[in-house]
Amino acid sequence: MSVDLDRIAAEIGQSAGFDISPRGVTPRPSPQLDAMLDELTDADVPALSTRLHGERDAMAAFVWLRGLTRVGTPSAQQAVDAYVVRLRDEDPWPGSFPGRAELLRYVGRGAPGQD
């Protein structure tokens, strides 16, 4: 059974907190959100990827990326890779912190221009 991504989106607005440090952005524990993300499967990857690519809020995009990395399947990794290419080509949140660089660091790709 597929997870209701609208429920996750609603939970993002209520409980997604992040700690910000010079080493990057770290999600604060949120048992309810974490439980929903843990339910995601490979069947959810296309919908997660669609949400991620359409997301206009950097912190919500961070949660969708977390979902994909938790799924951890080859198709989830392909979705992350495709998003990384997009982030390297364009910055959806110019001047925002956290923003593009922090999302790239989260998935282990470094900031734009770094490898």
CORLINFEN-V325604 format. One record per backbone hydrogen bond with DSSP energy under -0.5 kcal/mol. CO is the residue of the C=O (numbers start at 1). NH is the residue of the N-H. If there is no record, write none. Layout:
co = (CO & CO)
nh = (NH & NH)
This chain:
co = (3 & 4 & 4 & 5 & 6 & 7 & 8 & 9 & 10 & 11 & 11 & 12 & 15 & 17 & 19 & 21 & 24 & 26 & 30 & 31 & 32 & 33 & 34 & 35 & 36 & 37 & 41 & 42 & 44 & 45 & 46 & 47 & 48 & 49 & 50 & 51 & 52 & 56 & 57 & 58 & 59 & 60 & 61 & 62 & 63 & 64 & 65 & 66 & 67 & 68 & 73 & 74 & 75 & 76 & 77 & 78 & 79 & 80 & 81 & 82 & 83 & 84 & 85 & 86 & 90 & 91 & 93 & 99 & 100 & 101 & 102 & 103 & 104 & 104 & 105 & 111)
nh = (5 & 7 & 8 & 9 & 10 & 11 & 12 & 13 & 14 & 15 & 16 & 16 & 17 & 28 & 26 & 24 & 21 & 19 & 34 & 35 & 36 & 37 & 38 & 39 & 39 & 40 & 44 & 45 & 48 & 49 & 50 & 51 & 52 & 53 & 54 & 55 & 55 & 58 & 61 & 62 & 63 & 64 & 65 & 66 & 67 & 68 & 69 & 70 & 71 & 72 & 77 & 78 & 79 & 80 & 81 & 82 & 83 & 84 & 85 & 86 & 87 & 88 & 89 & 90 & 92 & 94 & 96 & 103 & 104 & 105 & 106 & 107 & 109 & 110 & 108 & 114)
